[in-house]
Amino acid sequence: MPVLQSQVENKLRERLDPIFLKVEDFSDGCGFKYNIFIVSKQFEGQSLLQRQRLVNEILKEEMNDIHALTQKCVTPEQWEKMVAENPDLAKQDQVQKPSDSTKKCEFHQH
């Protein structure tokens, strides 16, 4: 079953209270491939691997149906440095809408 972008967003918002969250479905709206960019205080003091494991744990149920997931998990301090170097980052929409592709989604069962 496809995973709804809103499911991913809601779970991450509930558990991580992000300062910035950008979830992008890059499977033409089919819900199988996602890019996640998240800024949360909860990442402070954690290694990159620990942050990614935390996101994976939060999305544990959805991971059964997600085929590809890329994550950029940063702390507020890291985010401030990134925005200082590239102010356009902060201007981006926090949530990306699925594309209006006319491609037909292929649903694969595991």
C-alpha positions as semicolon CSV with decimal commas, in nm:
position;residue;x (nm);y (nm);z (nm)
1;M;0,000;0,000;0,000
2;P;0,123;0,348;-0,071
3;V;0,218;0,566;0,223
4;L;0,050;0,904;0,230
5;Q;0,276;1,205;0,258
6;S;0,048;1,338;0,533
7;Q;0,109;1,020;0,737
8;V;0,483;1,078;0,726
9;E;0,448;1,447;0,809
10;N;0,205;1,392;1,096
11;K;0,412;1,123;1,264
12;L;0,731;1,328;1,244
13;R;0,555;1,642;1,371
14;E;0,401;1,452;1,663
15;R;0,721;1,289;1,781
16;L;0,994;1,537;1,689
17;D;0,823;1,879;1,707
18;P;1,036;2,003;1,417
19;I;1,139;2,362;1,363
20;F;1,142;2,290;0,991
21;L;1,006;1,990;0,804
22;K;1,008;1,924;0,433
23;V;0,869;1,594;0,308
24;E;0,884;1,528;-0,064
25;D;0,732;1,230;-0,243
26;F;0,963;1,162;-0,537
27;S;0,766;0,863;-0,666
28;D;0,530;1,082;-0,871
29;G;0,278;1,091;-0,587
30;C;0,271;0,713;-0,545
31;G;0,391;0,717;-0,183
32;F;0,685;0,480;-0,219
33;K;0,987;0,714;-0,224
34;Y;1,046;1,008;0,007
35;N;1,302;1,278;0,078
36;I;1,283;1,412;0,432
37;F;1,457;1,726;0,558
38;I;1,393;1,780;0,927
39;V;1,527;2,018;1,190
40;S;1,461;1,921;1,552
41;K;1,604;1,997;1,896
42;Q;1,568;1,627;1,970
43;F;1,866;1,560;1,742
44;E;2,102;1,754;1,970
45;G;2,375;1,532;2,112
46;Q;2,299;1,251;1,866
47;S;2,514;1,121;1,585
48;L;2,379;1,127;1,230
49;L;2,317;0,753;1,250
50;Q;2,121;0,792;1,576
51;R;1,906;1,064;1,418
52;Q;1,827;0,851;1,115
53;R;1,749;0,550;1,332
54;L;1,509;0,766;1,535
55;V;1,326;0,874;1,218
56;N;1,317;0,513;1,097
57;E;1,174;0,401;1,432
58;I;0,904;0,670;1,417
59;L;0,812;0,558;1,065
60;K;0,848;0,188;1,149
61;E;0,503;0,086;1,021
62;E;0,533;0,297;0,706
63;M;0,880;0,159;0,628
64;N;0,720;-0,171;0,528
65;D;0,579;0,007;0,222
66;I;0,837;0,279;0,159
67;H;1,088;0,162;-0,103
68;A;1,334;0,452;-0,073
69;L;1,389;0,710;0,199
70;T;1,654;0,979;0,211
71;Q;1,694;1,182;0,526
72;K;1,865;1,504;0,622
73;C;1,832;1,533;1,000
74;V;1,988;1,844;1,154
75;T;1,990;2,034;1,482
76;P;1,867;2,395;1,511
77;E;2,229;2,512;1,539
78;Q;2,323;2,331;1,216
79;W;2,009;2,473;1,050
80;E;2,103;2,830;1,147
81;K;2,446;2,786;0,986
82;M;2,290;2,640;0,671
83;V;2,042;2,929;0,642
84;A;2,321;3,183;0,702
85;E;2,506;3,034;0,405
86;N;2,193;2,994;0,191
87;P;1,899;3,216;0,304
88;D;1,675;3,068;0,033
89;L;1,653;2,747;0,237
90;A;1,430;2,916;0,494
91;K;1,203;3,055;0,221
92;Q;1,113;2,713;0,085
93;D;0,773;2,570;0,159
94;Q;0,792;2,343;0,458
95;V;0,579;2,078;0,295
96;Q;0,609;1,974;-0,066
97;K;0,291;1,869;-0,244
98;P;0,293;1,546;-0,444
99;S;0,344;1,610;-0,813
100;D;0,042;1,613;-1,042
101;S;0,197;1,349;-1,259
102;T;-0,013;1,157;-1,504
103;K;0,203;0,850;-1,452
104;K;0,023;0,549;-1,318
105;C;0,149;0,425;-0,984
106;E;0,251;0,065;-0,974
107;F;0,173;-0,097;-0,643
108;H;0,398;-0,384;-0,546
109;Q;0,314;-0,624;-0,271
110;H;0,589;-0,753;-0,046
